[in-house]
Amino acid sequence: CEDYEEILNVFIVNNQLGDKSNSHLSGVGIAGKFIEALGYDISKYTDLIAVGQIADGMEQLDYQNRSYVNNGLSNIKNPLIQAYFNKNRIVKPVLNDVSFSLANFINAVVRVGTLEEKQLMFRALTGEQEEFDYTKKDGTVIKETLQERVVRISSNCKSRQNNGVKKSVELCNKYITRNKIGGDKVIVIKNEDMIDPYAVGLVCMWLADNHRRPCIIVTEFENGECIGSMRAIDGVENFKDTLEETNLCNWVRGH
């Protein structure tokens, strides 16, 4: 940080600095190391660290990251993570069970869940215990734990998210056809209220994959500046550098 105010009891940890730093740790890994540095045992959090590392798409060839992932996935203790794996009959979870499944369901709650649904997920992750009555489609009333309820809610959120993305993709394809930009080297779409804010990155990824071209989706402010998401495709190297070299972008970050 070039400009910051010194505040009591606040630490800024930058894992991109130092010869011995692990620059491939995500925020959850840094938080774990910080807790450990304070003298606490983090063994009961290794599953959370593993899930966070995988969900953030961090480098898994790094020995330390791989150790976190292997140890965490073989010692699932978090009740919400365990409830999810139980629901999907996953006994010995592997990396893909998180990256292509669990992480997407948690992410769906963050993106499209109501405030109440997000609060329930947070409570479930922190280990709170509560039972609820749940009425099934056939009218049967059963008991479900807080964690089981969140697993069910996350599935509903994922369906809502998928429907929203599908609708937005259809509108974007019409925009591409209408503006005759399907053959451009980079597809640039101006979001004209056709994409919900939560779905911009997902829609951008879908369009890039299906049109086989890098894609940029931007929302324009009154001052003419834009903010948005971009996705490259396999075979396009250093797309971030390319965008910065145009001198049209003030800030380009991401995986």
N, C-alpha and C positions, 0 to 999 in steps of 0.2 A: 504493500500500500504506500503510495507516494504521499498521500495527505490523509492523516488520521489523527484523531484526538485521543490522548491517553486516558483510559477509563479504568477505575479500580476494579479488579477481579475480572477483567476481560482479556483473553489471550487470542492473538491472531496466529494461526498455525498455517504455514505455507509449505506443503510437501514438495513443491517444485524447487525449493532452495536446498543447498547442501549436497556435498558429494555422496553422502551415504543415505540420502533420503530416497524413499520409494515413491517416485513420481506417478506411479500407476495406482495408488490408493484412492478410492473414492471417499466422499465425506464420511460414510459410516466407518470405514477403516481408520481414518484419521481420528474420529471420535473415540473409537476403541483404543487406539494407542494413547490418546490423551488420558482416558480413564485409567489405563494401565500405568501410565507415568505418575498418576496421583497415588498409586499404591494399591489399587483395587484389583480383584480377580475378575477377568472378563470371560472366563470359560463358559458362563451361562449365556453369553451373548454371541458366541461364535457363529451360531446359525443365522442370526440377524446380519452379522458382518458378511457371511458368505452370500446370503441372498442379495444384500446391497451391492456387493462387488459384481455379482453376475448381472443384476438388473441394470446397473450403470454401464455395462459393456466394457468393463475394465480389462486390461491385459492379463490373460490367464497363463501366459508363458513365464511370467515373473514367479520365481520360486516362493516368495513370501505370499503372494496373492493366491497361488495354487494351494499352499498350505492352509490358508484361511478357509478356502472353499472346501477342500477335502475334509478338514476337521469339522467345519460347520455342518456340512451336509450329512456327515456320519453321526452327528450328535444333535439331532433336532430336539430342542427343549421348549421353544416358544409355542404356546398353546394354539395360536392362530395358524402358524405355519404347519403344525402337526395336524390340525383339523382339516386344513386344505388337502394335505397329502392323504389323510385317511379317507376323505370324501372321494378322492380320485384313485384310491387303492394303490398308492405309491408307497412301497415298503422301503426301498433303498433309493432315495432320490439322487439324481445325477444333474449335471449342469443344465441340460436341456429342459428338465422338468421345471426349472426356475425361469430360464430366459425365454422359453416359448409358451409358458403357461402361467405359473404362479405370479410372476412379475407383471404380466399383462392384466391379470384380474385385479391385483392391488392398484395398478396404475389407472384402471378404468374407474375405480371408486374415487381416486384423486381427481380425475378429469371431469367426470360427469355426475358423480354422486352428490346427493344433497348434503347440507351441513350436518344433518342428523346421521346420515350414513357414514360420513367421514369421521364423526365423533365416535360412532360405534366401532369403526375399524381401529381407531387409535386406542380405545379402551381394550379391545380384543388383543391388540399387539402388546399392550403393557401388562397383560395377564389378568385383568379383572375377570371375576366370575359372576355370572348371572344366568338365570333360566327364564325362558319366555314360552308362552303358548303360541303355537303355530298351527293355523288351520290349513290343511292340505286341500287340494282341488276336490277331493271326494267328500269333503266336510269333516274328515277326521281331525281331531285336535291332538297334537303331540307336543312334547316338551323338547326344546332345543336350547343348547347352550349359547352364550354370547358369541363364541367363536363359530359355532355352526351357523348361526344367523348371519354373521358377516360373510362367511363363505357363500351362502345363498344370495345375499345382497350383491356380492361382487360379481356373481354370474349374471344377475339382472342388469347391473351397470355395464358389463361387457356387451350384452345384447343391445342396450341403448346406444352405446358408443359405436358399435358396428353399424347400426342403422343410420346414425348421424353421419358417419364417414361415407357410407355408400351413397347417401343422398348428396353430400357435398362433392364427391367424385363425379357423379353424373352432371352436376351443374358446372363443374370445372371443365369437363370434356366438351360440354356445349360452348363454354367460353373459348376453348382452344379452337374448336371448329369455326365459331363465329368470327374470331379474330385471325384465323388462318396462321396460327403460330406452331402448329404441330410439327412442322419441318425445321423450326429454328434449332440452332445448336444447343441453346439453353431456353427452356420454356419458362417464361416469366408471367405470372398471373397476378393481377391486381384484385384483391379480395373485395368484391362489391357486395358485402353482407351475404355471401352465399356459403361461407364456411364459418362454423362456430369457432371461437378462439381456441377451445380445447382440442380441436381436430386439425388445426393447420399443419402441424408436423406430420401427423399420420397421413393426411391427404397428400401432402407434398411427397412423402415416401412412396405412396401407392402410385402416384402419377409418374414419378421418376422410373420406377420399376417397370411400369407397363408401357410407357412411351420410349423407354431406353434412352432417355436424355436427362441431364441434370435439370432440376426444377427449383424455381424460387417462387414463393407465394408471399406477397407483401400487402400490408394495409397502410394506406397513406393518411398522414395527418394534415391538418389545415395549413401547416407551414411548408408542406411539400416533402417533408422527410417521411421515410417509411420504416416499418419494422416488420419482421416476418421470419420465415423459416426457409432453409434451403437443404436440398439433398442431392448428392452426386450419385454416380453409378459406377459399377466396376469398370476399370479401364481409364477413368478420369482421375488423375493424380493431383493432389494439392489444390483442390477446388477452392479452398479458403484463400490460398495465396493468389490464385487467379482473380478472385473477386476483389481482394485488397488492391491488386495492381491496377484495377480499373479506376481507382480513386473515387468511386461512387459509393463506397461503403465506409462508414465510420467505425464499425465494430463487427467483426466476424469471429464467432467462436463455436465450439461444439466438437463432437467426435468426428 
